[in-house]
Amino acid sequence: MESTLRRTWAEINLDAIAHNYKVIRQKIGSDVKFLGVVKADAYGHGSIQVSKLLQNLGANYLAVSSADEALELRVNGITMPILILGYTPKEQVPRLIEYDITQAITCKAKADEYSAEALRCGGTLKVHIKVDTGMSRLGYLCDNDDFENGVKGIAEACTMPGLNAEGIFTHFAVADEFGEKADNYTKHQFELFTRVIKTVEDRVGHKFKIRHCANTGATARFPETYLDMVRPGLLLYGYGTFAKELGLRPAMTLKTTVSTIKIYPANTAISYGGTYVTEDTTRIGVLPYGYADGFLRSLSNKCSLYTKEGPAKLRGKICMDMCMIEMTNMPTVDVGSEVEIFGEKNSIDDLAECAGTIPYELTCAVSKRVPRVYYQNGEVVEKELMLRF
């Protein structure tokens, strides 16, 4: 069944992602591998479509958060290496081996489980070992008093039967933040990471083929951290300060339309809780875009959306399926008129700042009921509606 696509929809510019890839590739140089982060449905842009594009462009690796995300790519024709950054139950090891999917190992217990399961099924699981250098989330603890135990655990994982320790990686906590304190913290993480690698390699004679730690912030600001591979996430999709500095292009434009127009007198309370009250006779446009579509309710009464006559202020609390904008002095904006939620005319960075969050929370929040329309060379190449008819 065809969606009308005229309720609320996202336009994904594949040419923008290709442009961003090429710019980043030129920046990092031909000797450094490129890993495209496509977890969370490629931050809402469509993991299958983005992965196919990156595969055709010559990227070296993809990263996802779970086995389900990895298998979705495999059954849809993605043949390039895929790294699972998050947790995978040991029962899934045979499938990972069958589909040639790389798994992150974050501690001794996981290494033991994966090794035993790989031996049981008679295969070898390719793994990348995660080092916790200061993100304080996942990985072998290696800082200060934990250095020796951490190195010992990583060395053991490198020699466990059934495991092929292809890579080692860490994650920077503040590489995208400015200031001496943040820079020193990133440098400390990097120095610790490289010291761990050297100590492990010297101790067991195992050379890691792929060492990686550069996320978006480090890719933009710290070229010394590139090592064998970089992992730009937000940068690939063209959002944030670093994207602007590098001349990257935002890939997603989110649009809706005016579904209804109402004229209200002064002293009319708009939406739940009556948090906005009209001061004069007010022309209100109702948009079919609410928090079930991904519009953060925290933005109620705080932001503007863009019409053909310019910014229109959001009035009242955001509802599940709709929101309201003021169009009193916008006579040509009528029922059916397009409204840009974010995109070229209404910056997602400004919207994120207004919400007190980051741009990719907004792209990830765009829900499955919002159709994606994919453009390449100015033409629609695919439409995707994640509803079941």
C-alpha positions as CSV (number, residue, x, y, z in Angstrom):
1,M,0.0,0.0,0.0
2,E,1.3,3.5,-0.9
3,S,1.7,6.1,1.8
4,T,0.5,9.6,0.9
5,L,3.8,10.9,2.2
6,R,2.1,14.2,2.7
7,R,1.5,13.8,6.5
8,T,5.1,14.0,7.8
9,W,8.1,12.6,6.0
10,A,11.9,12.6,6.0
11,E,13.9,13.3,2.9
12,I,17.3,11.6,2.9
13,N,19.9,13.0,0.5
14,L,22.2,10.1,-0.4
15,D,24.4,12.5,-2.4
16,A,25.1,14.5,0.8
17,I,26.2,11.4,2.6
18,A,28.5,10.5,-0.4
19,H,29.9,14.0,-0.4
20,N,30.6,13.8,3.4
21,Y,32.3,10.4,3.0
22,K,34.6,11.7,0.2
23,V,35.5,14.8,2.2
24,I,36.3,12.8,5.3
25,R,38.2,10.2,3.3
26,Q,40.3,12.9,1.8
27,K,41.0,14.3,5.3
28,I,42.1,11.0,6.8
29,G,44.2,9.9,3.8
30,S,44.3,6.7,1.8
31,D,46.2,4.7,4.3
32,V,43.5,5.0,7.0
33,K,40.4,2.7,6.9
34,F,36.9,4.2,7.1
35,L,34.3,2.7,9.4
36,G,30.8,4.0,8.9
37,V,28.6,4.0,12.0
38,V,25.2,2.8,10.9
39,K,23.7,1.7,14.3
40,A,20.2,2.8,15.3
41,D,19.1,2.6,11.6
42,A,22.0,4.8,10.6
43,Y,20.9,7.4,13.2
44,G,17.5,7.4,11.6
45,H,18.7,7.7,8.0
46,G,18.2,4.1,7.0
47,S,20.9,1.6,7.8
48,I,20.4,-0.6,4.7
49,Q,20.4,2.4,2.2
50,V,23.4,4.1,3.9
51,S,25.3,0.8,4.1
52,K,24.8,0.0,0.5
53,L,26.0,3.5,-0.4
54,L,29.1,3.2,1.8
55,Q,29.8,-0.3,0.4
56,N,29.7,1.1,-3.2
57,L,31.9,4.1,-2.2
58,G,34.6,1.8,-0.9
59,A,34.3,2.1,2.9
60,N,36.1,-0.6,4.9
61,Y,33.9,-1.4,7.8
62,L,30.5,-0.8,9.3
63,A,29.5,-0.6,13.0
64,V,26.1,-1.5,14.5
65,S,25.0,-2.0,18.1
66,S,23.5,-5.5,18.0
67,A,23.4,-8.8,16.2
68,D,19.9,-8.0,14.9
69,E,21.2,-4.9,13.2
70,A,24.2,-6.8,11.8
71,L,22.0,-9.6,10.4
72,E,19.6,-7.2,8.9
73,L,22.4,-5.8,6.8
74,R,23.7,-9.2,5.8
75,V,20.3,-10.5,4.6
76,N,19.9,-7.3,2.6
77,G,23.1,-7.7,0.5
78,I,25.8,-6.0,2.7
79,T,29.0,-8.1,2.3
80,M,31.6,-5.7,3.8
81,P,32.9,-6.3,7.4
82,I,30.5,-5.4,10.2
83,L,31.5,-4.8,13.8
84,I,28.9,-5.2,16.7
85,L,29.8,-2.6,19.3
86,G,27.3,-3.8,21.9
87,Y,26.4,-6.9,23.8
88,T,25.6,-10.2,22.0
89,P,24.4,-13.3,23.9
90,K,26.7,-16.2,23.6
91,E,24.0,-18.3,21.9
92,Q,24.3,-16.0,18.9
93,V,28.0,-16.8,18.3
94,P,27.3,-19.5,15.7
95,R,25.3,-17.0,13.6
96,L,28.0,-14.4,13.9
97,I,30.5,-16.9,12.6
98,E,28.2,-18.1,9.8
99,Y,27.5,-14.5,8.6
100,D,31.1,-13.3,9.2
101,I,30.3,-10.7,11.7
102,T,32.9,-9.2,14.1
103,Q,32.0,-9.0,17.8
104,A,33.4,-6.5,20.4
105,I,34.8,-8.1,23.5
106,T,34.6,-6.0,26.6
107,C,35.8,-8.1,29.5
108,K,37.2,-11.5,30.5
109,A,33.7,-13.1,31.1
110,K,32.6,-12.3,27.6
111,A,35.9,-13.5,26.1
112,D,35.5,-16.8,28.0
113,E,31.9,-17.3,26.8
114,Y,32.6,-16.4,23.2
115,S,35.7,-18.7,23.1
116,A,33.8,-21.6,24.5
117,E,30.8,-21.2,22.2
118,A,33.1,-20.8,19.1
119,L,34.9,-24.1,20.1
120,R,31.6,-25.8,20.6
121,C,30.4,-25.0,17.1
122,G,33.7,-25.6,15.5
123,G,34.3,-22.1,14.2
124,T,36.4,-19.0,14.8
125,L,34.8,-15.7,15.9
126,K,36.5,-12.5,14.7
127,V,36.7,-10.0,17.5
128,H,37.8,-6.5,18.4
129,I,38.8,-5.9,22.0
130,K,37.5,-2.8,23.7
131,V,39.7,-0.9,26.2
132,D,38.1,1.4,28.7
133,T,40.5,4.3,28.8
134,G,38.1,6.8,30.5
135,M,34.7,6.5,29.0
136,S,33.7,4.4,32.0
137,R,31.2,2.3,30.1
138,L,32.4,-0.9,28.4
139,G,35.9,-2.3,28.0
140,Y,38.8,-3.8,29.9
141,L,39.8,-1.4,32.7
142,C,43.4,-0.4,32.2
143,D,44.0,3.0,33.9
144,N,46.2,3.4,37.0
145,D,46.0,0.4,39.3
146,D,44.0,-1.6,36.7
147,F,46.7,-1.5,34.0
148,E,48.3,-4.8,34.8
149,N,45.1,-6.8,35.2
150,G,43.6,-5.1,32.1
151,V,46.7,-5.9,29.9
152,K,46.6,-9.5,31.3
153,G,43.0,-10.0,30.3
154,I,43.5,-8.5,26.8
155,A,46.6,-10.7,26.3
156,E,44.5,-13.8,27.3
157,A,41.8,-12.9,24.9
158,C,44.3,-12.6,22.1
159,T,45.4,-16.2,22.6
160,M,42.0,-17.9,23.4
161,P,41.0,-20.7,21.1
162,G,38.1,-20.0,18.8
163,L,38.8,-16.2,18.8
164,N,40.6,-14.2,16.1
165,A,41.5,-10.9,17.8
166,E,41.7,-8.8,14.6
167,G,41.3,-5.4,16.3
168,I,41.5,-3.3,19.4
169,F,39.6,-0.1,20.1
170,T,38.6,2.5,22.7
171,H,36.1,5.4,22.8
172,F,36.8,9.0,23.6
173,A,34.6,10.7,26.1
174,V,35.2,14.4,25.4
175,A,37.0,14.6,22.0
176,D,34.2,16.8,20.7
177,E,34.5,19.3,23.5
178,F,36.8,22.3,23.6
179,G,39.2,23.6,26.3
180,E,42.4,22.5,27.9
181,K,40.8,20.1,30.3
182,A,38.9,18.2,27.6
183,D,41.9,18.2,25.3
184,N,44.2,16.8,28.1
185,Y,41.6,14.1,28.9
186,T,41.5,13.0,25.3
187,K,45.3,13.0,25.0
188,H,45.4,10.9,28.2
189,Q,43.0,8.4,26.8
190,F,45.0,8.1,23.6
191,E,48.3,7.7,25.4
192,L,46.9,5.1,27.6
193,F,45.3,3.2,24.7
194,T,48.6,3.2,22.7
195,R,50.5,2.1,25.8
196,V,48.1,-0.8,26.3
197,I,48.5,-1.9,22.7
198,K,52.3,-1.8,22.8
199,T,52.4,-3.7,26.1
200,V,50.0,-6.5,24.9
201,E,51.8,-6.8,21.5
202,D,55.2,-7.1,23.2
203,R,54.0,-9.5,25.8
204,V,52.2,-12.0,23.5
205,G,53.7,-11.3,20.1
206,H,50.2,-10.6,18.7
207,K,49.9,-7.7,16.2
208,F,46.5,-6.1,15.9
209,K,45.5,-5.6,12.3
210,I,43.2,-2.7,13.1
211,R,43.6,-0.2,15.9
212,H,40.9,2.4,16.1
213,C,39.7,5.1,18.5
214,A,38.8,8.3,16.5
215,N,35.1,9.1,16.7
216,T,33.6,12.3,15.1
217,G,35.4,14.7,17.4
218,A,38.8,13.0,17.1
219,T,38.4,12.6,13.3
220,A,37.8,16.4,13.1
221,R,40.4,17.6,15.7
222,F,43.0,15.0,16.5
223,P,44.7,13.4,13.4
224,E,47.3,11.7,15.6
225,T,44.5,9.4,16.8
226,Y,43.6,8.0,13.4
227,L,45.9,4.9,13.7
228,D,44.5,2.3,11.3
229,M,40.8,3.3,11.1
230,V,38.4,6.1,12.1
231,R,34.8,5.9,13.2
232,P,32.9,9.1,12.3
233,G,29.2,8.9,13.3
234,L,27.6,12.3,13.4
235,L,30.2,13.7,11.0
236,L,29.1,11.3,8.2
237,Y,25.6,12.6,8.3
238,G,26.7,16.3,8.2
239,Y,25.6,17.7,11.5
240,G,27.3,19.7,14.2
241,T,30.0,22.3,14.4
242,F,32.7,20.1,12.9
243,A,30.6,19.3,9.9
244,K,30.1,23.0,9.1
245,E,33.9,23.6,9.4
246,L,34.6,20.8,7.0
247,G,32.0,21.8,4.5
248,L,29.8,18.7,5.0
249,R,26.1,18.6,4.1
250,P,23.2,17.6,6.4
251,A,21.6,14.5,5.0
252,M,18.1,14.6,6.4
253,T,15.3,17.1,5.9
254,L,12.1,16.5,7.9
255,K,8.9,18.0,6.6
256,T,5.2,18.1,7.4
257,T,2.2,20.0,6.1
258,V,-0.5,22.3,7.5
259,S,-3.6,20.1,8.0
260,T,-6.0,22.5,9.6
261,I,-6.2,26.3,10.2
262,K,-8.2,27.8,13.1
263,I,-8.8,31.4,14.1
264,Y,-8.9,32.0,17.8
265,P,-9.8,35.2,19.8
266,A,-7.7,36.7,22.5
267,N,-7.3,34.9,25.8
268,T,-7.7,31.4,24.2
269,A,-5.6,28.7,25.8
270,I,-3.8,26.4,23.2
271,S,-3.3,22.7,23.7
272,Y,-2.8,20.6,26.9
273,G,-2.4,22.6,30.1
274,G,-3.1,25.9,28.5
275,T,0.6,26.8,28.6
276,Y,0.2,29.3,25.8
277,V,-2.7,31.9,25.8
278,T,-3.3,34.1,22.7
279,E,-2.9,37.8,23.2
280,D,-4.9,38.9,20.2
281,T,-6.9,37.3,17.4
282,T,-4.6,34.5,16.3
283,R,-4.3,32.3,13.2
284,I,-3.2,28.8,14.3
285,G,-2.0,26.0,12.0
286,V,-2.3,22.4,13.1
287,L,0.5,20.2,11.9
288,P,0.3,16.3,11.8
289,Y,3.6,16.0,13.7
290,G,3.8,15.1,17.4
291,Y,5.9,13.3,19.9
292,A,4.9,9.9,18.5
293,D,6.7,11.0,15.3
294,G,9.8,12.1,17.2
295,F,9.0,15.7,18.1
296,L,10.5,16.1,21.6
297,R,7.8,17.4,24.0
298,S,10.5,19.4,25.7
299,L,10.5,21.8,22.7
300,S,6.9,22.9,23.4
301,N,6.6,26.7,23.2
302,K,10.4,26.9,22.6
303,C,11.1,26.7,18.9
304,S,10.0,27.7,15.4
305,L,9.3,25.7,12.3
306,Y,9.9,27.1,8.8
307,T,7.1,28.0,6.4
308,K,7.3,29.6,2.9
309,E,6.8,33.0,4.7
310,G,9.6,32.3,7.3
311,P,9.7,30.9,10.8
312,A,6.5,30.2,12.6
313,K,6.5,29.9,16.4
314,L,5.4,26.7,18.1
315,R,2.4,27.4,20.3
316,G,1.2,25.2,23.2
317,K,2.4,21.8,24.3
318,I,3.3,19.2,21.6
319,C,0.7,16.4,21.4
320,M,1.2,12.8,20.5
321,D,0.2,13.2,16.9
322,M,0.2,17.0,16.2
323,C,1.4,20.4,17.2
324,M,0.4,24.0,16.6
325,I,2.2,27.0,15.0
326,E,1.2,30.6,14.8
327,M,0.5,31.9,11.3
328,T,-1.2,35.2,12.1
329,N,0.9,37.3,9.7
330,M,1.3,34.5,7.1
331,P,-1.7,34.8,4.8
332,T,-0.2,32.6,2.0
333,V,0.5,29.7,4.3
334,D,-2.6,27.6,3.9
335,V,-3.9,24.0,4.3
336,G,-1.5,21.7,2.5
337,S,1.5,24.1,2.7
338,E,4.8,22.5,3.4
339,V,6.5,23.2,6.7
340,E,10.2,22.3,7.3
341,I,10.8,20.9,10.8
342,F,14.6,20.8,10.2
343,G,16.8,21.0,7.2
344,E,18.5,23.6,5.0
345,K,16.2,26.4,6.2
346,N,15.6,25.4,9.8
347,S,18.9,24.1,11.2
348,I,18.8,20.9,13.2
349,D,21.7,22.2,15.3
350,D,19.6,25.2,16.4
351,L,16.6,22.9,17.2
352,A,18.9,20.6,19.2
353,E,20.3,23.5,21.1
354,C,16.8,24.7,21.9
355,A,16.0,21.2,23.2
356,G,19.2,21.0,25.2
357,T,20.4,18.0,23.4
358,I,22.5,16.8,20.4
359,P,21.4,16.7,16.7
360,Y,21.5,12.9,16.4
361,E,19.0,12.5,19.3
362,L,16.6,14.3,17.0
363,T,17.4,12.2,13.9
364,C,17.2,9.0,15.9
365,A,13.9,10.1,17.4
366,V,12.2,10.3,14.0
367,S,9.9,7.4,14.4
368,K,9.1,4.4,12.2
369,R,5.8,5.8,11.2
370,V,7.5,8.7,9.4
371,P,8.2,7.6,5.8
372,R,11.7,8.1,4.4
373,V,12.1,9.3,0.9
374,Y,15.6,8.7,-0.6
375,Y,17.1,11.1,-3.2
376,Q,20.1,10.6,-5.4
377,N,21.1,12.9,-8.3
378,G,18.0,14.9,-7.6
379,E,15.7,12.0,-8.2
380,V,13.6,9.8,-5.8
381,V,15.3,6.4,-5.8
382,E,13.4,4.7,-2.9
383,K,10.5,5.2,-0.5
384,E,10.4,3.4,2.8
385,L,7.4,3.2,5.2
386,M,8.1,1.1,8.3
387,L,4.4,0.1,8.8
388,R,2.9,-3.3,8.2
389,F,-0.3,-3.4,6.0
